[in-house]
Amino acid sequence: MNQPLLARWILSTLGLTFSLSSQELDQVLIQVPPAQQSSTLQFSYFLTGPFGGYGAVGELPTTLEHPVAEIPIPIYQNEHRAQSLKAVVYAKGCELARFTWDPLPLGSSRVPFVCRDLPTLRLRGRILGYPESFTLTVQFTYVATWSHTFFGYLDGATLITLPIADAQPNAGGEFEVQVPDFSKDLATRSYPGLAYWSINARK
């Protein structure tokens, strides 16, 4: 290989490496307060830009031994930087937090997740017509159809579904569970009639 060609190849490789590193470093970081760093964090986001639109959901399981201080959200798609970003974050005991960057500023951004306490309520129920209901698990999922309106796009990736709690029926099929009272949640109240509980019993 002649020297000029080798030099061009090295410069091209270095340029590619630098470009990829810039994309990895250029992101939005949502800072999590210490009280929520040991609870599972659920989030959804939607990007718009030259690539069109791109939505994704994520979950960061955290423990006292492995807390999460920041939620990283990538802002590149198909090697193009997003022009706007919307995100929703949920942590146990907190209201849903909404974030909007439009336009998305240059460079990396950091924004705090502020936990606003969300009260809970106790739900009771009973499974009928199944002989061994105590072998089932009742799953409670919060579904926010308002997320389509918030993100401004109708797509499966933008539908927020949050697994919240499981309940174990007793021998008589009765169960009880404590869940967040989303009727007190600001985001939910901002979109009346566009959220509901999905309750399913599974073996």
N, C-alpha and C positions, 0 to 999 in steps of 0.2 A: 504494500500500500504506500502510495507516495505521500510526502509530508503535508501538502496543502489539503488533500482529501482527509487524512487522518485528523488534522486540526479542525476541519469542518465537522467531522463526525463527533469529536469530543465536545465541541461547542454546542452542537445540536443536542447531544445527550444531556449535557449540563443544563441546557435551557429547558428541556422537557422535565427534568427532575425538579428544577426550580419552580416550573409552572404547576406541577402536581402538588408540591409542598405548599405553594401559596393557596391553592384551593383547599387543602386540608386545614390550613391554619385560619383561613378566612371563613368565619362562621359566627353564628349567634349563640351566645351562652346565657342561659337563664339560671341565675344564681338562687340556690335553694337555702332557706334559713335553717339554722342548726336543728330546730325542733322537728323539721320534716325530713331531715337527711337520712333518717333510719326507717322511713316508711316508703312503701312502693309508690313510685311516681309514674303516672300515666299521662301521655301527651299526644296531641295530634297537631299537624302543621300542614300548610299549603303554600307552595311557591308559585309565583308567576314570573315569566320572563320571555326571552327569545325562544325558549323551548316549548312555550305554551303554558300548561299548568301541571303541577306535580304535587300529589298529596301523600302523606304517610302517617302512620301511627307508631308509637313506641311505648315501651314499658321498661323502667329501670328498677329491678328488684334491689332493695337496699336493706342492710342490717346494721346493728350497732357496731359490728366489727368492720363492715364495709359501707360506710356512709357515702352518699353522693352529694357533692357540694354544688355541682353545675349540671345542667342538661344541655348537651351540645346539639345544635341543629345545623346540619350542612346547608349551605345556600348555593351550591352549584349543582346543576343538572345537565347532563350531556355536554360537559365542559363549558357551559354558559352560566354566568352569574345571574342569580335571581334579581328581579327588580322590585318585588314586594314579597312580604312574608306575613302570614297570620298563623297564630298558634294558640292552643288551649292546653292548659296544664291542670291536672287534678292530683291532689295529695290527700290522704285520709284526714278527715277532720276539718278540711278547708273548703271554701267555695271554689268553684271553677274560676280559673284566672285566664283572661283573654289578653292577647298581645297582638299589636298591629304595627308593621313597619311598611309604610307606603309613602314615599319610596324608601327602599332599603339603603341606609347610609353606607358609604365606602368603608372598607376595613371591617375588622371584627367588632361586634357589639356585645355589651353585657347589660343585662337588665335584671333587677331583683324580682323574685316571685314572693309576693306578699300574701301570707296566709290570713284570710279573714274567716274566723271561726264559723262553722256550719253546724247548727244543732242536729240532733238525731231524733228518730222516732222508732217506736217498737211496733213491728207488724206480727200479727198472729194469723195462722191459717190451718187448714186441714185438708188432707188428700183423701178423696172419696173414690170408691170403685176400684181400688188396687189392693189386693190381699196382703201384700208384704211391703206396705208403704215405708216401713222403717228401713228398708234397704235402699231407698232413693235418697238423692241429694237435691234439695230445692235451691236453685241458683237465681240470684237477683242481679239483673243487669240494668243500668241506667242507659237509656237510648235518647240521644239528643238530635232529633231531626232538624232542630234549629241550626245545627252546624253547617248544613247546606247553605242557608241564608248568610251565616256569618262568613264562611269562606268564599261565598259568591260562586260556587260551582257545585253542580249536581253529579256526584260520583261516589262510588262505594268507599273510596279511600278517605273521603271527607266526612263520612258518617261516624259520629262519636258514639261508641258503645263501651261503657265502663263496667267490667265485672266488679261488683261491689261486695257481695256477701253470699255465703252458703248457709243453709239450715238443714239440720238432720231431723226428720220426723221421728216421733216416738212410735210405740207399738200401735197406738190408736190413730196414727196418721197426722197428729197435731204437731205443729212446729211454731217456732218463735224466733225472730231475728231483729237485730237493731241495725238500722240503715240511716244514711244521711237524709235529712229533710230538704230535698231539693226544691221544695216549694218556697223555701227561704233563700235560695241561691239567686244572686243578682242576675247572672247570665240566663238562667232558666226563666226567671220572671220577666226578662226583657223580650222573650219570645213566647207569649201565652199559647198554650195548646200544642207546642212543638217539642214536647219531651214526654216520655212515659217509662214505666217500669216493665221490663220483660222478665217474666217469672216462669221458669221451666223446671220440671222435675226429671232428673236423669238417674239412671242406674249406676 
